[in-house]
C-alpha cells in the first residue's frame, strides 16, 4: 500500500489542482487510493491542521506533511 501513498504524494508535489481537490473533497480523493487506515487518518489529520495555516501557505504545508509521512 505504500506505493499508493507514494503515488498520492507524488501527484500532490506536481499537481496544484489535485492539492486543491484534496483539500476540498478529501474523502472523495482518498477513496481513489488504497491506503491503510493509519495512512488515511494521517492525511486527514494533516488536512485539519492546515485550516490553521494561512491560505497562501497551505499547499506547501500539505506537501511538507505528506513528504514527512512518506518518509516514516
N, C-alpha and C positions, 0 to 999 in steps of 0.2 A: 504494500500500500504506500510505502514511502515514495515510490515513483509517481504516484498520483499527486502527492503533496508537492513533489518537485515540479511537476507539470503546472500545478496551480501557482506556485511561487514564481516559476519562470515566466508564465504569462503575465502575472502581476508586475514583473520587472519591465516588460516591454510594451504593455498594452494599457494605456491610461483609461480607455473606455471600460476595460474589464475591471479595473480597480473601482471605478465609479459604480459599475453594476454590482460588484461585490459589496460595496458599502450600502447601496440602496436596497438590494434584494439578496442578502447573504444566504438565506435558506435555499432559494432557487439556484443560485450559483453553486453552492456546496453540494447540492443534490446531484450535480453532474460529475462529481468526483467520488471515487471510492476511498473515503477517509476513515480512519479509526475514530472511535468516539472521542478519544483523547485529542487527536488532531483537530477534529471538528470543534470541540469545546475551546481549544486554544485559539483557533481563528476567531470564533465568535466572541471570546473574551477580549481579544485584541481589538476587534471592531467596537466593542463597548467602550474600551479605554480611549479610542480615537475620538469619541464625542467630546472629550475634554481637551483635545488638541485643536489649535486654531485651524480653520478650514484650509488655508493655503499650505499647511504643513502636513495634512493628513495623508496624502498619497505617499510621501516619502516616509512618514512614520509607519504606515502599514507595511511598506516594503521592508523596512528595517526589522519589524517584528516578525514578518514571515521568514526572512532570511535567518534570523536567530533561531526560530522554531525548526527550520530545516536542518540547521547545524547541530541540533541536540539529538 
